[in-house]
Amino acid sequence: MNGFVYLTDVVTLELDAAKCNGCRMCMVVCPHDVFGIEAKKAVILHRDFCMECGACAKNCSEGAITVKSGVGCAAGIINGLLRGTEPTCDCGEGSNCC
Amino acid sequence: MTQIGAIPHVATRWDFYDRWGAVKVRWYLGRFKYRVTPGIYAVGNPGRDSLVFVTGNYKLSFDHLRRALKGIDGWILVIETKGINVWCAAGKGTFGTKEVVRRIRIHHLDQLVDHRKIILPQLSAAGVAAHDVKKMTGFTVIYGPVLAEDIRAFLNAGLKATDDMRKITFPFVERLKLIPVDLFYGKYYLLIVPMVFIILSGLNRSGYSLDLVFENAGRTAVNLFSGYLAGCVLTPAILPWIPFRRFSAKGLVTVWLVAILLLFAGTLGRTLVENISWFLMMGGLSSFMAMNFTGSSTFTSLSGVQKEMKTALPVQIAMAALGIIGWIIARFL
């Protein structure tokens, strides 16, 4: 896994353990093994593995997780800069990205 | 016939056109027209208790799913993701709660099957809120494995994906598959830029020399393409083994190693100034292309890429600009 860890201490992932109901959905949907469970509450085990896809926040029925999700993609960020919008890969008709 | 009418039946084997199509889209050809009509499809001999697998309408996604369902009786519900793969569509929200709910309703899934479960690819979770789908349709979303090929094991385990099935990896072969698309990032500039350099390479103190153009053409093209390919082919291929976390830094390391080889091979520059200029130009180019691969990678975060770009982009532009100036000056030395 070491070759596949990106920059450290940058992600916007936050977990409010007080709101957690212990359903483990975050553990299920996270593709990077970020979450664990301790004393029936979710905990962030590997913050730096997070790629901010937003699956955990989206699937947390209690709203205990927040993350500013978006495309971790340089072309998308440049795209956003050029248009003055949020980073977007805009894969609409005729565009050419992911 | 079913409760909701006739349903097309699909094969679980790829034929020649499926295989050829998969190769083509990896090379950028017709990527955005490679689509399946949204709707319900039957695999094997499904009935009212058979499981429902949901996927997007990028044909490559659909093909991987149906191939993985070999020997299984099930339904496939294809939703409209505008021909985009599951993960990207989920990130954009097109593979989202709204579309899943809409498709469940317009295709009358509740009349097709007696159970109330749908299986979604795990990577769609970034766009779908399982609890909202349940609230709106009564269907429970079960997230399957990341890869369709693990579906059989997932089913055998009683609809449980193991930790390994849930993790997204980025092995060598997967990285290689994503390289061709980035190869064409430069589009027609891939022709124009080398042409401009080759034409300018005829400049010298006494004016312009066609002989010089012919002498420099091959070398110039080799150096430029080496810079480009070091960034978008070599760096992705050996990604985890290059030091540094920033992709831009990885691209720089790779291309400078290549440039050192070219220096010893005698194809880089003719003067010290030209050699330094090539190091700068190739460095900026490769660093940028490598940074671009963050979009293909499976582990870079938006915050991280933003942080990286804030310093990397100005450096890349400065390197390229200084390199070009130095290279032009070198014409007259």
Boltz contact constraints between the chains, C-beta under 6 A:
constraints:
  - contact:
      token1: [A, 3]
      token2: [B, 240]
      max_distance: 6.0
  - contact:
      token1: [A, 4]
      token2: [B, 170]
      max_distance: 6.0
  - contact:
      token1: [A, 4]
      token2: [B, 240]
      max_distance: 6.0
  - contact:
      token1: [A, 4]
      token2: [B, 299]
      max_distance: 6.0
  - contact:
      token1: [A, 6]
      token2: [B, 245]
      max_distance: 6.0
  - contact:
      token1: [A, 6]
      token2: [B, 299]
      max_distance: 6.0
  - contact:
      token1: [A, 6]
      token2: [B, 300]
      max_distance: 6.0
  - contact:
      token1: [A, 6]
      token2: [B, 304]
      max_distance: 6.0
  - contact:
      token1: [A, 7]
      token2: [B, 245]
      max_distance: 6.0
  - contact:
      token1: [A, 7]
      token2: [B, 304]
      max_distance: 6.0
  - contact:
      token1: [A, 7]
      token2: [B, 307]
      max_distance: 6.0
  - contact:
      token1: [A, 10]
      token2: [B, 303]
      max_distance: 6.0
  - contact:
      token1: [A, 10]
      token2: [B, 304]
      max_distance: 6.0
  - contact:
      token1: [A, 10]
      token2: [B, 307]
      max_distance: 6.0
  - contact:
      token1: [A, 11]
      token2: [B, 301]
      max_distance: 6.0
  - contact:
      token1: [A, 11]
      token2: [B, 303]
      max_distance: 6.0
  - contact:
      token1: [A, 12]
      token2: [B, 303]
      max_distance: 6.0
  - contact:
      token1: [A, 28]
      token2: [B, 143]
      max_distance: 6.0
  - contact:
      token1: [A, 29]
      token2: [B, 125]
      max_distance: 6.0
  - contact:
      token1: [A, 29]
      token2: [B, 143]
      max_distance: 6.0
  - contact:
      token1: [A, 31]
      token2: [B, 168]
      max_distance: 6.0
  - contact:
      token1: [A, 33]
      token2: [B, 167]
      max_distance: 6.0
  - contact:
      token1: [A, 51]
      token2: [B, 299]
      max_distance: 6.0
  - contact:
      token1: [A, 51]
      token2: [B, 301]
      max_distance: 6.0
  - contact:
      token1: [A, 52]
      token2: [B, 301]
      max_distance: 6.0
  - contact:
      token1: [A, 52]
      token2: [B, 302]
      max_distance: 6.0
  - contact:
      token1: [A, 53]
      token2: [B, 126]
      max_distance: 6.0
  - contact:
      token1: [A, 54]
      token2: [B, 126]
      max_distance: 6.0
  - contact:
      token1: [A, 55]
      token2: [B, 125]
      max_distance: 6.0
  - contact:
      token1: [A, 55]
      token2: [B, 126]
      max_distance: 6.0
  - contact:
      token1: [A, 58]
      token2: [B, 129]
      max_distance: 6.0
  - contact:
      token1: [A, 59]
      token2: [B, 125]
      max_distance: 6.0
  - contact:
      token1: [A, 59]
      token2: [B, 129]
      max_distance: 6.0
  - contact:
      token1: [A, 59]
      token2: [B, 130]
      max_distance: 6.0
  - contact:
      token1: [A, 61]
      token2: [B, 131]
      max_distance: 6.0
  - contact:
      token1: [A, 70]
      token2: [B, 302]
      max_distance: 6.0
  - contact:
      token1: [A, 72]
      token2: [B, 294]
      max_distance: 6.0
  - contact:
      token1: [A, 72]
      token2: [B, 300]
      max_distance: 6.0
  - contact:
      token1: [A, 72]
      token2: [B, 301]
      max_distance: 6.0
  - contact:
      token1: [A, 72]
      token2: [B, 302]
      max_distance: 6.0
  - contact:
      token1: [A, 72]
      token2: [B, 305]
      max_distance: 6.0
  - contact:
      token1: [A, 73]
      token2: [B, 294]
      max_distance: 6.0
  - contact:
      token1: [A, 73]
      token2: [B, 295]
      max_distance: 6.0
  - contact:
      token1: [A, 74]
      token2: [B, 291]
      max_distance: 6.0
  - contact:
      token1: [A, 74]
      token2: [B, 292]
      max_distance: 6.0
  - contact:
      token1: [A, 74]
      token2: [B, 294]
      max_distance: 6.0
  - contact:
      token1: [A, 74]
      token2: [B, 305]
      max_distance: 6.0
  - contact:
      token1: [A, 74]
      token2: [B, 309]
      max_distance: 6.0
  - contact:
      token1: [A, 75]
      token2: [B, 292]
      max_distance: 6.0
  - contact:
      token1: [A, 75]
      token2: [B, 295]
      max_distance: 6.0
  - contact:
      token1: [A, 77]
      token2: [B, 309]
      max_distance: 6.0
  - contact:
      token1: [A, 91]
      token2: [B, 84]
      max_distance: 6.0
  - contact:
      token1: [A, 98]
      token2: [B, 88]
      max_distance: 6.0
